[in-house]
Amino acid sequence: MIAVGGQRMEPADLPHDFDFDPRYGYDLEALHKVEAPLPPDDFVAFWQALCRDARAVQPLPVSREIHSPVADLRLFEIEFTSRDSCRIGGWLTLPRSGPVRRGVVVGHGYGGRDGPDLKLPMRDAAAIFPCARGMSRSAHPRVPADANRHVVCGIHDRRSYVLGGCAADTVWCAASALHELVPETMARLDYMGISFGGGIGALALPWDERFASGHLNVPTFGNHPLRLTLPCVGSGEAIRHYHRHCGDVLGVLRYFDAASAARHLHIPMHLAPALFDPAVPPPGQFAICNATAGPRQLFVLQAGHYEHAGKADEDQRLLVSLIAFFQ
């Protein structure tokens, strides 16, 4: 018996037709032993400099109220400026009544986003939903929208790799824009990110003291040396293909390892890795969770990036857990 999805249950053998095992031969005990790789000597200095540059950007946010499908929320389209003068699009939600007591920056998965999440686990929050450069409302002429091309954009050099810009777009500059749009959010700021947004959150949060706590759901970019050995159907496979056929990129990837960054993540974190995931291999997810340095609450999912019979119930239990965590 193991703790899965907030309950004690035996992990199900989920039916699938992948030509690889989405558990990768790991049980929960083995997953808890996956470590973060050693980073380059100047890893901290590299990320601190990226964050410092992003914090110096004037976000110049603008907003336009649009129809909200939810009665108790106001909804806005927003734009702001990120690093490299990228103009970033997204959405903002505000409670229709009652004071704003906190802000939350919400990252998205590698499919981008078509709109905001209108069911957040906190009622008193102003929430910003930025789109990373190249995706959705942040279309960019030099950044592909397709996830498999996006994830290798600029990968030949740590200074040009797209993930550094995405950290600015969806975490640091998004926070600055939120503070300007809704100054009350300076009282408390939280982060939530899933998959791509989970990995970017792990990479970006350690260097920005404005964030009080965070949630990472099935986070990617954890333990790249291990990920390069694991087939998947997510963006990691595009990196594996590039590494095999276009050149060794591990030297650059070491600077963008979310598990290495998590060693410096000291704020309280709610973490939701999965036991079974064909898109983001669970060993990489757990490498991030295991390395997190501060207080952490673990909510182990039965599966990520995969529809299964218990998903709706598991999602509801996760929401209840998050409501308690963000109180």
LOZAVEX-172212 format. One record per residue (C-alpha): residue number from 0; x, y, z. Coordinates in pm, whole numbers, padded with zeros to 5 digits. Layout:
N
ZAPA   vovo       xx       yy       zz
ZAPA    NUM        X        Y        Z
...
//
This chain:
327
ZAPA   vovo       xx       yy       zz
ZAPA      0    00000    00000    00000
ZAPA      1    00129    00346   -00089
ZAPA      2   -00005    00700   -00068
ZAPA      3   -00136    00790   -00413
ZAPA      4   -00356    01087   -00498
ZAPA      5   -00422    01172   -00137
ZAPA      6   -00547    00819   -00060
ZAPA      7   -00385    00493    00032
ZAPA      8   -00431    00255   -00258
ZAPA      9   -00254    00007   -00475
ZAPA     10   -00133    00174   -00796
ZAPA     11   -00338    00042   -01087
ZAPA     12   -00181   -00116   -01392
ZAPA     13   -00319    00134   -01639
ZAPA     14   -00388   -00009   -01986
ZAPA     15   -00191    00155   -02267
ZAPA     16   -00056    00090   -02615
ZAPA     17    00277    00275   -02591
ZAPA     18    00583    00085   -02703
ZAPA     19    00754    00174   -02374
ZAPA     20    00660    00153   -02006
ZAPA     21    00526    00492   -01881
ZAPA     22    00643    00386   -01534
ZAPA     23    00994    00325   -01669
ZAPA     24    01040    00036   -01426
ZAPA     25    01020    00258   -01116
ZAPA     26    00796    00198   -00817
ZAPA     27    00733    00470   -00560
ZAPA     28    01024    00364   -00341
ZAPA     29    01264    00388   -00635
ZAPA     30    01118    00722   -00745
ZAPA     31    01184    00870   -00402
ZAPA     32    01553    00784   -00449
ZAPA     33    01604    00971   -00778
ZAPA     34    01848    01255   -00716
ZAPA     35    01922    01582   -00888
ZAPA     36    02237    01591   -01101
ZAPA     37    02527    01812   -01005
ZAPA     38    02496    02152   -01177
ZAPA     39    02772    02356   -01342
ZAPA     40    02984    02561   -01102
ZAPA     41    02826    02887   -01219
ZAPA     42    02467    02758   -01218
ZAPA     43    02351    02990   -00939
ZAPA     44    02525    03294   -01086
ZAPA     45    02372    03220   -01427
ZAPA     46    02016    03208   -01293
ZAPA     47    02060    03502   -01060
ZAPA     48    02176    03712   -01355
ZAPA     49    01876    03605   -01567
ZAPA     50    01639    03694   -01286
ZAPA     51    01810    04025   -01219
ZAPA     52    01783    04121   -01586
ZAPA     53    01414    04026   -01596
ZAPA     54    01337    04216   -01276
ZAPA     55    01490    04527   -01436
ZAPA     56    01245    04515   -01730
ZAPA     57    00964    04771   -01727
ZAPA     58    00662    04548   -01801
ZAPA     59    00435    04830   -01923
ZAPA     60    00121    04618   -01881
ZAPA     61   -00211    04698   -02045
ZAPA     62   -00546    04532   -01983
ZAPA     63   -00888    04517   -02145
ZAPA     64   -01190    04376   -01967
ZAPA     65   -01380    04110   -02158
ZAPA     66   -01685    03898   -02086
ZAPA     67   -01638    03652   -01800
ZAPA     68   -01824    03320   -01812
ZAPA     69   -01802    03301   -01432
ZAPA     70   -02027    03528   -01228
ZAPA     71   -01787    03590   -00940
ZAPA     72   -01481    03675   -01153
ZAPA     73   -01386    03970   -01372
ZAPA     74   -01178    03870   -01676
ZAPA     75   -00924    04077   -01868
ZAPA     76   -00697    04027   -02166
ZAPA     77   -00353    04161   -02080
ZAPA     78   -00018    04228   -02242
ZAPA     79    00320    04316   -02094
ZAPA     80    00687    04335   -02189
ZAPA     81    00937    04063   -02097
ZAPA     82    01310    04013   -02158
ZAPA     83    01441    04075   -02510
ZAPA     84    01155    04325   -02558
ZAPA     85    00912    04036   -02612
ZAPA     86    00552    04141   -02578
ZAPA     87    00367    03874   -02381
ZAPA     88   -00007    03814   -02393
ZAPA     89   -00234    03644   -02146
ZAPA     90   -00526    03695   -01912
ZAPA     91   -00599    03836   -01568
ZAPA     92   -00881    03746   -01331
ZAPA     93   -01005    03945   -01034
ZAPA     94   -01270    03862   -00773
ZAPA     95   -01587    04055   -00858
ZAPA     96   -01649    04132   -00493
ZAPA     97   -01432    04135   -00184
ZAPA     98   -01074    04251   -00143
ZAPA     99   -00773    04113   -00328
ZAPA    100   -00541    03970   -00063
ZAPA    101   -00285    03794   -00282
ZAPA    102   -00161    03741   -00634
ZAPA    103   -00094    03417   -00818
ZAPA    104    00108    03359   -01134
ZAPA    105   -00018    03056   -01324
ZAPA    106    00206    02873   -01571
ZAPA    107    00076    02649   -01851
ZAPA    108    00162    02321   -02016
ZAPA    109    00347    02277   -02342
ZAPA    110    00026    02300   -02540
ZAPA    111   -00002    02666   -02449
ZAPA    112   -00337    02794   -02327
ZAPA    113   -00661    02911   -02485
ZAPA    114   -00778    03096   -02176
ZAPA    115   -00742    03122   -01800
ZAPA    116   -00819    02859   -01541
ZAPA    117   -01137    02982   -01371
ZAPA    118   -01125    02727   -01085
ZAPA    119   -00824    02825   -00876
ZAPA    120   -00786    02703   -00517
ZAPA    121   -00792    03056   -00372
ZAPA    122   -01085    03300   -00379
ZAPA    123   -00912    03621   -00274
ZAPA    124   -00650    03625   -00551
ZAPA    125   -00578    03832   -00856
ZAPA    126   -00440    03576   -01102
ZAPA    127   -00227    03633   -01410
ZAPA    128   -00212    03370   -01683
ZAPA    129    00081    03456   -01915
ZAPA    130    00157    03272   -02238
ZAPA    131    00524    03186   -02289
ZAPA    132    00693    03342   -02590
ZAPA    133    00595    03170   -02913
ZAPA    134    00276    03020   -02770
ZAPA    135   -00090    03115   -02788
ZAPA    136   -00129    03492   -02732
ZAPA    137    00250    03540   -02727
ZAPA    138    00317    03443   -03089
ZAPA    139    00668    03543   -03196
ZAPA    140    00825    03545   -03546
ZAPA    141    01145    03375   -03423
ZAPA    142    00999    03131   -03170
ZAPA    143    00806    02827   -03299
ZAPA    144    00463    02759   -03155
ZAPA    145    00494    02381   -03197
ZAPA    146    00618    02225   -02872
ZAPA    147    00868    01992   -03040
ZAPA    148    01038    02281   -03218
ZAPA    149    00990    02527   -02933
ZAPA    150    01178    02311   -02682
ZAPA    151    01491    02306   -02897
ZAPA    152    01477    02672   -03000
ZAPA    153    01819    02825   -02928
ZAPA    154    01936    02510   -02750
ZAPA    155    02289    02533   -02893
ZAPA    156    02380    02809   -02643
ZAPA    157    02268    02870   -02285
ZAPA    158    02237    03242   -02362
ZAPA    159    01989    03186   -02643
ZAPA    160    01798    02881   -02517
ZAPA    161    01429    02965   -02515
ZAPA    162    01365    02839   -02160
ZAPA    163    01554    03134   -02012
ZAPA    164    01318    03372   -02186
ZAPA    165    01018    03162   -02083
ZAPA    166    01118    03193   -01718
ZAPA    167    01105    03569   -01758
ZAPA    168    00777    03563   -01952
ZAPA    169    00579    03335   -01725
ZAPA    170    00730    03396   -01381
ZAPA    171    00948    03703   -01323
ZAPA    172    00805    03959   -01566
ZAPA    173    00454    03821   -01520
ZAPA    174    00490    03890   -01146
ZAPA    175    00610    04243   -01216
ZAPA    176    00315    04303   -01451
ZAPA    177    00070    04166   -01195
ZAPA    178    00208    04395   -00925
ZAPA    179    00163    04697   -01153
ZAPA    180   -00188    04598   -01261
ZAPA    181   -00303    04505   -00910
ZAPA    182   -00076    04659   -00641
ZAPA    183   -00258    04468   -00366
ZAPA    184   -00083    04152   -00490
ZAPA    185    00242    04274   -00339
ZAPA    186    00104    04157   -00002
ZAPA    187    00149    03792   -00106
ZAPA    188    00247    03619   -00428
ZAPA    189    00217    03249   -00513
ZAPA    190    00290    03037   -00818
ZAPA    191    00114    02744   -00983
ZAPA    192    00248    02554   -01284
ZAPA    193    00175    02230   -01463
ZAPA    194    00409    02024   -01685
ZAPA    195    00607    02286   -01882
ZAPA    196    00490    02547   -01631
ZAPA    197    00592    02319   -01345
ZAPA    198    00945    02283   -01479
ZAPA    199    00977    02654   -01555
ZAPA    200    00852    02728   -01204
ZAPA    201    01117    02507   -01048
ZAPA    202    01383    02680   -01259
ZAPA    203    01266    03036   -01186
ZAPA    204    01123    03046   -00833
ZAPA    205    01446    03001   -00633
ZAPA    206    01584    03334   -00750
ZAPA    207    01281    03560   -00689
ZAPA    208    01209    03644   -00325
ZAPA    209    00867    03788   -00412
ZAPA    210    00708    03442   -00416
ZAPA    211    00577    03300   -00087
ZAPA    212    00482    02948   -00195
ZAPA    213    00411    02739   -00502
ZAPA    214    00256    02433   -00662
ZAPA    215    00424    02221   -00931
ZAPA    216    00212    01961   -01109
ZAPA    217    00389    01686   -01311
ZAPA    218    00690    01917   -01364
ZAPA    219    00924    01866   -01655
ZAPA    220    01296    01941   -01720
ZAPA    221    01411    01734   -01420
ZAPA    222    01741    01541   -01435
ZAPA    223    01830    01586   -01802
ZAPA    224    02108    01322   -01804
ZAPA    225    01846    01066   -01703
ZAPA    226    01572    01210   -01927
ZAPA    227    01794    01169   -02231
ZAPA    228    01782    00792   -02174
ZAPA    229    01401    00771   -02142
ZAPA    230    01166    00762   -02444
ZAPA    231    00844    00959   -02415
ZAPA    232    00572    01123   -02624
ZAPA    233    00635    01473   -02487
ZAPA    234    00879    01750   -02567
ZAPA    235    01158    01546   -02405
ZAPA    236    01157    01322   -02710
ZAPA    237    01234    01621   -02932
ZAPA    238    01534    01698   -02711
ZAPA    239    01644    01333   -02730
ZAPA    240    01619    01344   -03109
ZAPA    241    01814    01669   -03130
ZAPA    242    02082    01533   -02894
ZAPA    243    02123    01217   -03107
ZAPA    244    02113    01374   -03451
ZAPA    245    02208    01742   -03423
ZAPA    246    02473    01761   -03154
ZAPA    247    02548    01711   -02786
ZAPA    248    02338    01959   -02590
ZAPA    249    02386    01820   -02240
ZAPA    250    02628    02099   -02156
ZAPA    251    02350    02354   -02217
ZAPA    252    02078    02140   -02058
ZAPA    253    02275    02124   -01732
ZAPA    254    02196    02495   -01688
ZAPA    255    01824    02426   -01739
ZAPA    256    01778    02131   -01507
ZAPA    257    01476    02190   -01287
ZAPA    258    01597    01933   -01033
ZAPA    259    01928    02116   -00994
ZAPA    260    01737    02442   -00943
ZAPA    261    01505    02281   -00687
ZAPA    262    01804    02238   -00454
ZAPA    263    01774    02616   -00405
ZAPA    264    01394    02625   -00368
ZAPA    265    01328    02704   -00001
ZAPA    266    00970    02835    00001
ZAPA    267    00683    02598    00095
ZAPA    268    00588    02386   -00206
ZAPA    269    00293    02164   -00295
ZAPA    270    00418    01899   -00539
ZAPA    271    00212    01663   -00754
ZAPA    272    00431    01416   -00943
ZAPA    273    00284    01112   -01120
ZAPA    274    00366    00742   -01102
ZAPA    275    00274    00685   -01468
ZAPA    276    00332    00947   -01737
ZAPA    277    00407    00887   -02106
ZAPA    278    00485    01255   -02175
ZAPA    279    00701    01357   -01876
ZAPA    280    00888    01054   -01734
ZAPA    281    00814    01021   -01361
ZAPA    282    01182    00981   -01259
ZAPA    283    01244    01334   -01382
ZAPA    284    00938    01463   -01196
ZAPA    285    01048    01302   -00872
ZAPA    286    01404    01427   -00915
ZAPA    287    01260    01779   -00886
ZAPA    288    01034    01695   -00593
ZAPA    289    01305    01507   -00404
ZAPA    290    01552    01794   -00444
ZAPA    291    01319    02069   -00321
ZAPA    292    01498    02225   -00026
ZAPA    293    01215    02383    00172
ZAPA    294    00892    02257    00334
ZAPA    295    00700    02042    00091
ZAPA    296    00369    01863    00065
ZAPA    297    00358    01569   -00174
ZAPA    298    00041    01463   -00354
ZAPA    299    00133    01164   -00571
ZAPA    300   -00085    01126   -00880
ZAPA    301   -00170    00790   -01029
ZAPA    302   -00102    00925   -01379
ZAPA    303   -00007    01241   -01561
ZAPA    304   -00079    01341   -01922
ZAPA    305   -00312    01042   -01945
ZAPA    306   -00687    01000   -01917
ZAPA    307   -00790    00720   -01682
ZAPA    308   -01100    00611   -01495
ZAPA    309   -01002    00770   -01165
ZAPA    310   -00882    01103   -01302
ZAPA    311   -01188    01316   -01221
ZAPA    312   -01195    01196   -00861
ZAPA    313   -00819    01242   -00827
ZAPA    314   -00841    01596   -00969
ZAPA    315   -01108    01684   -00713
ZAPA    316   -00895    01552   -00425
ZAPA    317   -00601    01750   -00559
ZAPA    318   -00811    02067   -00562
ZAPA    319   -00915    02008   -00201
ZAPA    320   -00549    01956   -00106
ZAPA    321   -00450    02279   -00281
ZAPA    322   -00726    02480   -00112
ZAPA    323   -00588    02369    00225
ZAPA    324   -00228    02435    00121
ZAPA    325   -00290    02791   -00003
ZAPA    326   -00498    02902    00297
//
